[in-house]
């Protein structure tokens, strides 16, 4: 089943703005869950530590948020097998840490995102991260609480807020004491064809 929507929230013209408050780049974030209510986590290709995050991306000029969600799914996960279930009511932002030498950090103070909850309707084999716009070298399913501890520190408060909203009974960790370190070999990974290592089924 290809991408479809079933939530009732009305998106406002402000929601479709490319740029938000001065200094913040606007984008969308994707909380993709499986039937076990685990969340997709991608292992960044750029080598930054810690490397895990949920899919996110910018909004093209004239693009509606739902269109941006579908495009990012195809560009980063190689699939559109998902149902759009819900959207966080607010735009959530984070600041880049200083000093940060990345290109975007030189252009913007940080990023703000509208986050969407999607139910994955395919099988693990439908996810193909080795796309022309590849962002991830590997991926796995994580519990919401685990994912909060595995994301880079300056995004952790946003992740905790997003996942607490969509999973109100999951029990988020105390983010101030979360350990962002990870040894990827400890976990079953799904890698793209160009990756090394195992293609174990996540448990």
N, C-alpha and C positions, 0 to 999 in steps of 0.2 A: 504494500500500500504506500503510495507516494505521499508527500507532505500534504497535510490538511489542517484546518483550524477548527476549534470547537469551543473557544472561549468568547465571553460576551463583552469584554472591556472595549470601550471606544477610544481609539487613539486620537489625540488632539493634534492640531497643526504644530504645536510646540514640540510634541513627541517626534515629529518628522524633521526637525531642524538638524542640519548637519553639525553645527557648532552650538555649544551651550554657553554657559558662563565664560567670560573672558579668560582665556588661558587653558580651557579644557577642551579636549577633543572628544566629540560624541561618537558613540558606537553602540552595538548590541552585544549582549552576552547570552550564552546558551547553556542552560542546565538540562542536559539530556539524560534521562533516566531509563533504566530497563525494568523488566517486570518484577525484579527483586528490590526495586527502589534504590538501586545503586546508581551512582553518578559517573558519567564519562569523564575521565581525566587524561589529558594528553601530556606527553613528555616532550618539552620544547626541543627543537633542533639546534637552537643557538648556543646551547651549553651553559646558559645562566642557571645558577643554583639559588633556591631549589627549582627544579625544572618543571613541576607539575602545574597545570592550570586547565580551566574549562575553555571551550572555544569562545572566541570573541573577535570582533572586527569592526571596522568603520562602516559608515553609511555613505553610499555613493550619492552625488547630487541628484535630486529628484526621486530617490528611491524611498519607498515606504519601508517601515520597520520590518513588516512581515517578509517583504522581498529580500531585505538584507539578511534575515535569519536563514531563508532558504539558500541564498547564495553562499553564505559562510558555511553552512552544512556541506554543500557540495564542494567548496574549495578546500575545506580543512578535513572533512571526514569522508568525502567521496560518496555520499548517500543523501537521499531525500526521504528516507523511510522513517517518518516521524509525524506525530500529531501535536500541534501547538495547543497546549492545555491552559496555560495561564501566563500572566505577565506581572512582574512586580509593579506596584502602583507608583513608585518613585524612580527618578534617576539617581543612581548612586555613583559617587565619585571617589577617586583616590589621587593623591599627589605623588609625583615621582620623587624618589629620595634625592637629596643633594649631597655630593655632586653626582650627576648622572650624565654620561657622555653619549647616550644614544641619540639618533637623529630626532626622534619625536620628543625626547626630553629637552632638546634645544629649542623646539618650536612651541611646546605646550607646558603648562604647569603640571598637568596630569590628564586623566581621562575620566569621562562619566559615561555610564552605560545604562540602558534599559535592558533588564534581564528577563528572559523568557524560559518557562518550563515546558519541555517537550518530552513526550512519551515515545521512546524508540519502538518502532513496529517491525523491525527487521530482525535478522540474526547477526551474530558477531561477524560472520563472513561478509556481510554487506558493507561493513565499514572498511574503507580503503584509504588510509592516510597518505599513501605515496602518490599524491596528486600533483598537478602542475603548480599549485600554490601551497605546497606542503609546509605546514607549521610544526608538525610533530614527527618524531622519529619512532615513537612507540605509544601505546595507550593501554589503559586498564579501567575496569570498573572499581569505584571506591565507595565506601559509605560516606554520607555527608560529613560526619564528624572527622573522619580520617582526612578527607580532602582539605578541610580547613587547616589542618596541621601541616599539609604538604605544599601549600602555596607560598609564594614569596611574601615576605613580611609586610610590605607596604600595601598588598592587596587583601591581607587576611581579615581585616575588619569588614570589608565589603563582602567577602565570601561568607563570613559568619552571618551577616545580615540577610543576604540572599537565601542561603540555605536554611536559616531559621524560619524565614517566611514561608518557603515552600515545604519544609519538613518541620512543622512546629513541635513535634514530639520526639525528634531525633536526638536531642541533647547535644548542643554544640560545646566544644571544649572551651576552656578559658583561653581566649586568643592571646592574651599577654604572656601566657606561659607555654604556648604551643611550640613544639620543636619542629622547625621547618626542614631539618636535615633528613636525607633519605639515601639509602643505598639501593639503587634500582634493582640490583640482583636479588634482593630479598622478596620481590613481588613477581607474580606471573604477569608477563607483559604480552601485548599484541604489537608486533612490529610490522612496518611496511616491508615490501619485497626487498628494498635496498638495505634494510637493517640487519643486524646480526643477532644471534641468540634464538630464543624459543618463541613459538607461537602458541603458548599454552592457553587453554580456556581459563578465563578469570573465574575465581571462586569467591 
